[in-house]
Amino acid sequence: MRLLLLSQSIDWIQRFEEPKFTSPYDVYLDVDDLNDPGHYPYTVFDYDVAVLHIEPGRPKTLGYAKNIPKVAADVETALEQGRSVICLPASENFRPLDHRNRLGNPIYDWLRDFGVVLRSNAGVDIKPSGAGQAHAIQEYLKYAPVYHQIVVEPKVRSEQRLAVVDDTEIVVGSELPVAQGILVILPPLTLEKEHYILAMARLVDVARRYYERAQRRIPVGDTPDWVTGHLVPNAIEFGRQIEQLTEQRLRYDRIAYVLYGTGDELEECVGVLLEELGLKVERQPPGANIDLRANHPVLGMGFALEITGTKGIIRKDSKKIAQAWQYLNDRTGTPQENDRLVIIANTQYHLDPKDRSTENFTPEVVKLLGSNEVLLMTTLQLYEQWKAVHEGKKSKDDVIRELHGTQGLYKPK
């Protein structure tokens, strides 16, 4: 799939910030700044799917004033050729200024050429609706918490809706056939650093959904419920298998995130991996000195886990070290005293594992916590243990016993 993403903020992140999103092997992704007045080298109709993420210009809007007319013409050609265009309005309907400080047309008015009228109205409480019940849309909307525009025209039929406000008929997401293609309106994805990688992955899933539709591979999620009663047994079985495989692939994506992630999403994905190893995992409330608590219901082994991602290595002055030390003191005399405290660090997360240093914890940290029966390991090491289980080289119980019985720097057996 050839995918074009035009966005000022995403272009900046991909160029200058970390972590960067890497597209799947079967997606050719180009990213550019729609608000750059100096160049606009890409042509929308050269791509299978184009995503237009329009937001307030920083610091000026000269690029929008120059580029939007070309984009509108390109979108028309793309739709005539059966392409899909996804618009993510992330602002009110502002009017860009050109190089002579003249106000241009409102930024979303070009959509009127395709019969779409938006109205500025920001809010939350977004729910999937109609075609938005498709798995890819539901997963994307988890990372699109705020809408900035509502669809006023055309009157969107229920089967063309993707998202509405709460339980109302107010449409904030739709898919509309235009010429031979599909024009999609969706709330914008979050660009918060801790969610960025997964949000981008879900956006690519949405793009893939419309690409596959153009290739006449209709996602199962688009099929009305009543069709099931008319399908042959093989079609029902294939649908069931596709759904299971999609769910499993998404779970594998989340587990792989432990290799390059940070923040709350890293904690969540480490929890998913631990569940795969047979542990029951509980997220701890904000402000707690540990991130996760886990126990094995059969082996009777408990864990307290502190999780962090960093471009460097773990040093004595790390906040996580202070929290771990405080936790050790607080649990004395409690039922959790025998739980293994584990610090799991995704060190040097911005590098390919083969390029990372072998030192992940300083000697001071190893001495301080290792002597107090704390296990120190990396997310890469944890992932390799899960991978060994997945490939049948180890059993889940053996891995749990090994982790619970180890302190200091982790050295796989």
C-alpha positions, 0 to 999 in steps of 0.5 A: 500500500502506498500511503501519503500523510500530510501533516505539519506536526507529524512531519516534525515528529518524524524528522526531529523527535523520538520515538519515530513511527516505522511503517509495516513492511508492506506499507510505503509511507511518505510524510510531508508538511502541508503547511510548508510554503517552500515545497509540496513535492507529493501528489495525492493521486499517486498514492492508494490512500492519502491522509490530510491532517489539518491543524492550526498553522505554526507559526504562520499559515502561508503553506496552507494558503498556497498548498490547499488549492493544489490538494483540493484539485489532487483529491478530486483526481484521486477520487475519480481514480478510485483512491481513498482520502482521509481527512482529519480536521484538527482545528476550527475552520480558520482562514489562512493568510497568504504572503500578502496577509490576505485572508483566504477561504476557510480551511475546510471549505474545499470539501464543499466541492465534494458535497461535504460541509463541516461546522466547527464544534470541539468536544469529546465523548466520541463513539463508533457508529454504523460502519465505525463498528469495524475493528480498525475504526474502533481501535483508531477511535481509542486514540482520537479523543477529541473532535473539532468539526461535525459533519453538517452535510450531506445527511449521512446515512447510518451505514456511512457513519463512523463516529458520533457524539455520545448517543446522539445523531451528531456525526463526527466521522463518516465515509462517503463515496465520491466518484469512484473513491471514498472520502473519509472524515475522522477525528484527529489522532492524538500526538501525545508522545506516550501514545504516538506509535500506537496511534500511528499504527491504528491510523495505518490500519484505517488506511489499509481498510480503505485500500483493501476495499478499493482492491475489492477485499471488503473487511468483514466489519462492514457486513450487516449483521443479517448477512450472516444468516445467508452465508455458506459455512465456509464463509462464516468460518473464514470470517471467524478466522480473519477476526481471530487473526486480526486480534492476535496480530494486534496483540503481537503488535502491542507485545513488540512495543516493549522493544521501542516504547515509553510511557504509559503505553509501555507499562500497558504492553509489558502487562500484556506480555506478562499475561501471555506468560500466565500472570494475572496483572493489575495496574497500580493507581497514579502516584504508587511506587510501582507500576504493575502488580502481578501474580501466578494463580497456580505457582503462587508467585508474586511480582511488583514491577517498575517499568521505564523507557529511556534513551540512556541507561538506568542510573542511581539518580533515576526517579524509578530507583527512588520509587523502588527503594521507597516500595521496599521500605513500605512493604516490610511486614506486609503480605507482599514482602515476598513478592519479587520486585523487578525493574524492567527498563527499555534502555536506549529504546531509540536504537536497534537492539544490535546497536545498544550498549550491553550496560543497561544499569550502572554498577551503583544501581546494581549494587544498591538494588541487587543486594536488596533482592531486586531483579534488574532486566530490560524489556528486550530480555523479557521479550526474548523470554516470551519469544522462547516460550512462543517458539516452544523452547521454554515453558511459561512456568519455567520462565516465571520460576526463573524470574521469581528466583533471580535477583540482581542483573538478569542473566538468561539461563 
